[in-house]
Structures are given as C-alpha cells and as structure tokens.
Amino acid sequence: MIEMSPEISAILMFAGIIVGLWLGHPIAFVLAGLAAIFGFLGWGPEAWYMFMGRAFDAATNNILIAIPNFILMASFLGRTGISDGLFRAMMFLFGPMNGAIALAVIVMCAIEAACTGVIGASVVSMTILAMPVMLKHGYDKHLSCGTIAAGGTLSILIPPSIMLVMMADQAGVSVGKLFAGGFLPGLILTSLFFIYIVIVTRLNPEKGPALPLEERTGLSVQQKIRFILVHMVPPIFLILGVLGTIWTGVATATEASGVGAFVAFIMMIAYGKFSWKTLAECIWSAARTNCMVMAIIIGASLFTGVFLGLGGGKVVTDIIMAFDFLGKWGMLGIMMFIVFVLGFLIDWIAIVYISFPIFLPIATQLGFDKIWFIILIAVNLQMSFLTPPVGYALFYMKTTVPPEVKLIDIYRGIIPFVIIQAIGLMICILFPALITYIPSIVIR
C-alpha cells in the first residue's frame, strides 16, 4: 500500500481517465482498470472484497432491469419500418415550409425519443433516412448534421429514457417522477431546435428549401391523412401505454418497460416485419448494447467506490464549497460547469456515477429540490453527446453519413445546437416549475 493524499489520488485518477481514453481504450475498462490499480495501492488485497460487492450490487439491481427492456423495445421498433413511415408523414405535414425536411427530423426524433429512449437508435436511423434526402434537396451540410445529431440527443431526456432510469437508481428517487420531470424540458429543447430551424431557413432559404411542389402533391389529402394515421397512431399508443401505466401507478418502470417491449414486438408482427431471423437479430443487437451498458455501469461503480474511498469526493466537495461566497446559485453554476466539462472527457454513465454521490448531498444542503437538480444534470448532459472528443452522437453519425459529409461538417453543424441546449438549461434553471410541476400532480 502507498500513502497518497486525497488531492493527489483524485488528480491521478482523473488524469488516468484522460490518458486511457486518449490511448483509445473503452471507457468501461479504463474505469475498472483505474479502480483496480488505485484500490490495490490504497487498500491492498482488501479492495477486491469491495469490487465484488459493488459489481454484484450493480448486476442484480432490479431497477436496472428496465434498461435492457427499453433497449429491446428500441430494437423491435427499428425493425417495424415505422421510422420511415413517420418521417415521410412529417415531411408531408411540413412540406410547404422552408426547412421542411429538417423540421420533420426534429419532430420525428422527439417521437422516436418517446418510443425508445436510446440515442444510438435515433441518430443512426435518422442519419440513414434523412441525410441522403436532405442532401438531395440541397440542404446545407452543417444544418443537416446539426439537426440530426441534436434531434437524436432528445432520446436521452424525453421519457422513457435509460439515463433517467439510471439516475433514479443512483439518487434513490422514483423513476416515474424523473420521467415526469424530464417531459417538459424535452419538449422545450424540441421547440427551441424547431424555432431555430424555422428562423435560419426563413432568413436563408437556400440552407433548407421547402419540399418541391410535385412531391407535396404526389398524394391526395385523404391519402396523406391515412398515411399519417397508420404510422402515427401505433407509436402514440405505445408511448401512452408505457408512460401512462407508470404515471398512473398501474405499473413500475420495470414492469412498464416489459409491456413496452411486448407491444413493440406485436407492432413488428402487425407491420409484417416479423421473421425468426429478424427476431434473433433484434435480440442479439439488444444483447450487445446491454453488455456495453452494463460493463460501463460496473466499471463506473468500481471507480466511484475507490474514488470516494480515497477521499476524492471530499476534495471535490471542498472545491465547490470554496465558492460559497457566490451564494447557492453560484455554487449551482459551478456544479453545472463541472458536469459540462466532464461531458467533453468521459461517458455520461461515468459522469452520473461519479457526480451524484458528491453533488446530490451538496444540492440538498443548499435547499434545491432533488428532482429539479437531477433533471438539470440530465439537460446538461444533453450537450455531452454533441461535444467532442467523446460526443457519442457525432460518432454514431460519422459511421452512417454519405462519403461527402466529413467529420468537420458534423463538428461545425452542432455548434449552434449546443448553444441552444445551454439556453434550454438556463430556462429550466430560471423556471423550476417547468420540471417540478408535472411530478407534483402526476406521481403521488
């Protein structure tokens, strides 16, 4: 064992994360490896007992069962073809407006978010569906990239969201309350994205022209209405089925996630997309994603245990409390800034596991509502999916965009949307009722 001050161990552990990621190692192994190294240096072989206990607790957590169910639900929905139909329906709806396709993407992403809660599914599906169409109609590359990437991030905030499930588990609060609290902020961000596209394409129509007249008139009004109903009504029933059962107290989030996965499976059959091969592919895809998520959860849990055990939590707390001269709002700003900076460097799961044990007691001490504070962090983490070098939405998109779209186009495209997300965060801070009102009336 080596004697290290809490300050030195905290600095070295965060430095280790940066070095490990810079070398290209998966975040789960970086976190677990650092936990093993510093746990052994700090406590010796006794650290292994803590590792086994935390890994077992993470792997047997009943609340986290909702995560694989929601991921499986997203996998089934991706095979139904609903995304394609919904996207076309939204294009018909907004066709006469400048930026019609981009507006359709934002609304489509919001609907997908309320169906799946998985960001990768939204970004990849919308990149494949919308990017070629937007480029074909002469849309600005940067606006196209930013729209799809930012719209895809809504999946992690608008319920059902696997991030909110994980946050509820870490904070010891109701999943239903967090789902209710994240609903209006998700709509606010959706509206801000929508308004931005309307303004930009109104000022500069060449960046996003309206849908050509021949495409808008290709179907009769009755055909358009039928097309929209066929592809819109089933997802709405799915959303109401999952969120409604949670908010009315009929089912827990875990039970509702199972219902959602089953309904998505029935929808796959109803849309004629079922085959045993497709079912196997859906299950295999969901299993791979779940393994990745659980590996990160366990690695982050081990890292957090060692970090807090070696006094790192007290170091961060002391740094934040040193700004008490700024008042509680200044200290809130410091915590939000730390979360924002961490979003550049590490995975959101790691941020949740590292920051919650430190920040939640401080927020409670300062008199902030816990649900409100947690949703603020969730909105803040929206930006982490768009900010390099660890912005997952950027990499999901880069793997599926046409060859003429370069990584620099994606980076330039997300800048205004990150600013919009920051504005959305400020709105939620200035008007707490946007977060707290629905949980207060829906969940008792």
Secondary structure, 3 states (H helix, E strand, C coil): CCCCCHHHHHHHHHHHHHHHHHCCCCHHHHHHHHHHHHHHHHHHHHHHHHHHHHHHHHHCCCHHHHHHHHHHHHHHHHHHCHHHHHHHHHHHHHCCCCCHHHHHHHHHHHHHHHHHCCHHHHHHHHHHHHHHHHHHCCCCHHHHHHHHHHHHHHHHCCCCCHHHHHHHHHHCCCHHHHHHHHHHHHHHHHHHHHHHHHHHHHHCHHHCCCCCHHHHCCCCHHHHHHHHHHHHHHHHHHHHHHHHHHHCCCCCHHHHHHHHHHHHHHHHHHCCCCCHHHHHHHHHHHHHHHHHHHHHHHHHHHHHHHHHHCCHHHHHHHHHHCCHHHHHHHHHHHHHHHHHHHHHHCCHHHHHHHHHHHHHHHHHHCCCCHHHHHHHHHHHHHHHHCCCCCCHHHHHHHCCCCCCCCHHHHHHHHHHHHHHHHHHHHHHHHCCHHHHHHHHHHCC
